[in-house]
Amino acid sequence: MSEQETIGWRHVLSSVNLHDFADMVRGEGIMIGTTFQRAFAAIPRLPFGPFIFVIYLMLAFLRAVLLAFVIIAFGGAIALISVVRGLTRRSQEPP
């Protein structure tokens, strides 16, 4: 039997990457924009076009609000981890 590898906190904190987080936020922003495009493209399609427009619009706003929460919570944590990691590297350098 082989032992399963577990990821410790030290490994998680060392692999946090602000650039990857920014790419994820950018991708989600593009997806929200696509949802808005689909919402406005659905308006002229009767009889269900206006109903579909409202649904797509609600989904886009929900995704935008959730993205804002993710940016505040995880973005703040990732920025804090990056600062702490940079400070520890800086303090380990010789003067």
PyMOL commands that set and color helices and strands:
alter all, ss='L'
color gray80, all
select helices_A, chain A and resi 9-15+18-42+49-92
alter helices_A, ss='H'
color red, helices_A
deselect
rebuild
show_as cartoon
